[in-house]
Structures are given as structure tokens and as C-alpha cells.
Amino acid sequence: MGIVMFLGPFSVLLGLTGLAAFWWTLKAGQYEDPMGDASRILADVPDRPDVDE
């Protein structure tokens, strides 16, 4: 019974930490342009000028 009293609040805290991390990435704009990222990875010309072909 003692382990349940430890794991219950620990799991709630872990879930809230994950939710806070997701909320932080949402506010930081991590998910703003997913289609742009998908099309840039297929581009033949690199975005960085320091990359030699």
C-alpha cells in the first residue's frame, strides 16, 4: 500500500510535467510550419551557404 501512495502523486507529477513541456513547445511556435519543414527536406538546394555540393 505504501508504494501506491508514492506512485500515485509521482505519476500525476510526471503527467503534469509532460503537459507543461508540450504547452511550452506550443507557445514557442514549434508546430507553426510542419508542411514547410516537410518540403524543405526534399529541396535540392541547401538553405545554408556553408554547405558545399
Residue pairs with C-beta under 8 A, 6 or more apart in sequence:
25 31
40 47
46 53
